[in-house]
Amino acid sequence: MIKEKFGHKLDQWVVTALPFLFRGRIDPNLLTILGAMVCLVAAAAFGAGQFLAGAILLAFGGLCDLVDGVVARHQGVASKFGAFLDSTLDRLVDMAVMLGLIIHFAMAGDQMTTLVAATGLTSSILTSYTRARAESLDLILDGGVVERGERIGLLIAGGALGLMVPALWVLAVGSSATVVQRFESARQSLDSQEEPSAVQGRD
């Protein structure tokens, strides 16, 4: 949702807010890897129940992930491998962070929140997978109630404000709704593509 509404303004915002990133020749792939490594440490902090530390680390790692593409475009070095690396490490981070929370609540004996976090993990993976699978069929399934930016924002806010359990509930419900939205959007798009050929075959 955030990316859909403000994504076209992101480059200018980053250049304005973080001009030092564009004065040298920073390798955007290194920013991608650095961000992922910091987020993996955040996942470990979440697993240990250190939610505030995890939120701070996740915010820093998320910032690196936010600016790597902007730096690549600014330098004119955006590449298919960079996009592949970024997307793959995003999936790794998503799974690691949610697994850290699942481990924490499972060890604490909170079965309900463990189930909610597991639902959030599953729906997060499906949200990303449905988009990737749709793109292989030449469909665009952007948008939804809770995309990756919202998921990361919810976890940062939940950890920083001491509201991780409510944040996980919102994440799980919102991500599940996004999966349903994308399934329905894909169904409608694919049905509309198949209708002409189906009509032609009825002679």
C-alpha positions as CSV (number, residue, x, y, z in Angstrom):
1,M,0.0,0.0,0.0
2,I,2.8,2.5,1.0
3,K,4.9,1.5,-2.0
4,E,1.9,1.8,-4.4
5,K,1.1,5.4,-3.1
6,F,4.6,6.8,-2.6
7,G,7.0,4.6,-4.5
8,H,7.3,7.1,-7.4
9,K,8.5,9.8,-4.9
10,L,11.0,7.5,-3.0
11,D,14.1,8.3,-5.1
12,Q,13.8,12.1,-4.6
13,W,13.1,11.7,-0.9
14,V,16.2,9.5,-0.3
15,V,18.4,11.8,-2.3
16,T,17.2,14.8,-0.3
17,A,17.3,13.1,3.1
18,L,20.6,11.2,2.7
19,P,22.8,13.2,0.2
20,F,26.0,11.6,1.5
21,L,25.1,8.3,-0.1
22,F,25.4,9.9,-3.5
23,R,28.7,11.7,-3.2
24,G,30.9,8.6,-3.7
25,R,30.6,5.3,-5.4
26,I,28.9,3.1,-2.8
27,D,28.2,-0.4,-4.2
28,P,24.4,-0.9,-3.9
29,N,24.9,-4.7,-3.7
30,L,27.0,-4.2,-0.6
31,L,24.2,-2.1,0.9
32,T,21.8,-4.9,0.2
33,I,24.0,-7.5,1.9
34,L,24.7,-5.1,4.8
35,G,21.0,-4.5,5.3
36,A,20.3,-8.2,5.3
37,M,23.0,-9.0,7.8
38,V,21.8,-6.4,10.2
39,C,18.2,-7.7,9.9
40,L,19.4,-11.2,10.7
41,V,20.9,-9.9,13.9
42,A,17.6,-8.2,14.5
43,A,15.9,-11.6,14.1
44,A,18.2,-13.0,16.7
45,A,17.3,-10.2,19.1
46,F,13.6,-10.8,18.6
47,G,14.2,-14.5,19.3
48,A,15.9,-13.5,22.5
49,G,13.0,-11.3,23.5
50,Q,15.0,-8.1,23.0
51,F,12.3,-6.3,21.1
52,L,13.6,-2.7,21.3
53,A,17.1,-3.7,20.2
54,G,15.5,-5.8,17.4
55,A,13.4,-2.9,16.3
56,I,16.4,-0.5,16.1
57,L,18.4,-3.1,14.2
58,L,15.5,-3.9,11.9
59,A,15.0,-0.1,11.2
60,F,18.7,0.3,10.2
61,G,18.7,-2.9,8.1
62,G,15.4,-1.8,6.5
63,L,16.9,1.6,5.7
64,C,19.8,-0.1,3.8
65,D,17.2,-2.1,1.9
66,L,15.3,1.0,1.1
67,V,18.1,3.0,-0.4
68,D,20.1,0.3,-2.3
69,G,17.9,0.5,-5.4
70,V,17.9,4.3,-5.3
71,V,21.7,4.3,-5.2
72,A,21.9,1.8,-8.0
73,R,19.6,3.9,-10.2
74,H,21.4,7.1,-9.3
75,Q,24.7,5.6,-10.3
76,G,23.2,4.0,-13.5
77,V,24.3,0.6,-12.3
78,A,20.9,-1.0,-11.7
79,S,21.1,-4.7,-12.8
80,K,19.0,-7.8,-13.0
81,F,21.4,-9.5,-10.6
82,G,21.0,-6.6,-8.1
83,A,17.2,-7.0,-8.3
84,F,17.6,-10.8,-7.8
85,L,19.9,-10.4,-4.9
86,D,17.7,-7.8,-3.2
87,S,14.5,-9.9,-3.6
88,T,16.2,-13.1,-2.5
89,L,17.7,-11.6,0.7
90,D,14.3,-9.9,1.4
91,R,12.7,-13.3,1.6
92,L,15.5,-14.6,3.8
93,V,15.1,-11.6,6.2
94,D,11.3,-12.0,6.2
95,M,11.5,-15.6,7.2
96,A,14.3,-15.1,9.8
97,V,12.6,-12.2,11.6
98,M,9.3,-14.0,11.8
99,L,11.0,-17.3,12.9
100,G,12.8,-15.4,15.6
101,L,9.4,-14.2,17.0
102,I,7.9,-17.6,16.7
103,I,10.8,-19.1,18.7
104,H,10.5,-16.4,21.3
105,F,6.7,-16.9,21.9
106,A,6.9,-20.6,21.7
107,M,9.6,-20.7,24.4
108,A,7.5,-18.4,26.5
109,G,4.6,-20.8,26.2
110,D,2.4,-18.3,24.5
111,Q,0.7,-20.7,22.0
112,M,-1.8,-18.2,20.6
113,T,0.8,-15.6,19.7
114,T,3.0,-18.3,18.3
115,L,0.2,-19.3,16.0
116,V,-0.4,-15.7,15.0
117,A,3.3,-15.2,14.2
118,A,3.3,-18.5,12.2
119,T,0.2,-17.2,10.3
120,G,2.1,-14.0,9.6
121,L,5.1,-15.9,8.4
122,T,3.0,-18.1,6.1
123,S,1.0,-15.2,4.7
124,S,4.1,-13.1,4.2
125,I,5.7,-15.8,2.1
126,L,2.5,-16.2,0.1
127,T,2.2,-12.5,-0.5
128,S,5.7,-12.4,-2.1
129,Y,5.2,-15.7,-3.9
130,T,1.9,-14.8,-5.5
131,R,3.5,-11.6,-7.0
132,A,6.5,-13.5,-8.3
133,R,4.3,-16.3,-9.8
134,A,2.0,-13.7,-11.4
135,E,5.0,-11.9,-13.0
136,S,6.0,-15.2,-14.6
137,L,2.5,-15.2,-16.2
138,D,2.9,-11.6,-17.3
139,L,0.6,-10.3,-14.6
140,I,1.2,-7.4,-12.2
141,L,-0.2,-7.9,-8.7
142,D,1.1,-4.8,-6.9
143,G,-0.8,-3.5,-3.9
144,G,-2.6,-5.0,-1.0
145,V,-3.5,-4.2,2.6
146,V,-0.1,-5.2,4.0
147,E,3.0,-5.5,1.8
148,R,6.6,-5.8,2.8
149,G,7.0,-2.2,3.8
150,E,4.0,-2.3,6.1
151,R,5.2,-5.6,7.6
152,I,8.6,-4.2,8.5
153,G,7.0,-1.0,9.8
154,L,4.6,-3.0,12.0
155,L,7.4,-5.0,13.5
156,I,9.6,-1.9,14.2
157,A,6.7,-0.1,15.8
158,G,5.7,-3.2,17.8
159,G,9.2,-3.7,19.1
160,A,9.8,0.0,19.9
161,L,6.5,0.6,21.6
162,G,6.2,-2.6,23.5
163,L,3.2,-3.6,21.4
164,M,4.6,-6.6,19.6
165,V,1.6,-8.9,20.1
166,P,-0.9,-6.4,18.7
167,A,1.5,-5.7,15.8
168,L,1.6,-9.4,15.0
169,W,-2.1,-9.7,14.9
170,V,-2.4,-6.8,12.5
171,L,0.4,-8.2,10.4
172,A,-1.2,-11.7,10.3
173,V,-4.7,-10.5,9.4
174,G,-3.5,-7.8,6.9
175,S,-1.0,-10.2,5.2
176,S,-3.7,-12.9,4.9
177,A,-6.1,-10.3,3.4
178,T,-3.4,-9.3,0.9
179,V,-3.0,-12.9,-0.2
180,V,-6.7,-13.2,-0.8
181,Q,-6.7,-9.9,-2.7
182,R,-3.9,-11.1,-5.0
183,F,-5.5,-14.5,-5.6
184,E,-8.8,-12.8,-6.6
185,S,-6.9,-10.3,-8.8
186,A,-5.0,-13.1,-10.5
187,R,-8.2,-15.1,-11.0
188,Q,-9.9,-12.2,-12.6
189,S,-7.0,-11.3,-14.9
190,L,-6.4,-14.9,-16.0
191,D,-10.1,-15.5,-16.6
192,S,-10.3,-12.4,-18.8
193,Q,-7.3,-13.7,-20.8
194,E,-8.8,-17.1,-21.3
195,E,-12.4,-16.0,-22.3
196,P,-11.7,-15.2,-25.9
197,S,-10.0,-18.5,-26.7
198,A,-12.8,-20.3,-24.9
199,V,-15.4,-18.6,-27.0
200,Q,-13.5,-19.4,-30.2
201,G,-13.5,-23.0,-29.3
202,R,-17.3,-23.4,-29.2
203,D,-18.0,-23.4,-32.9
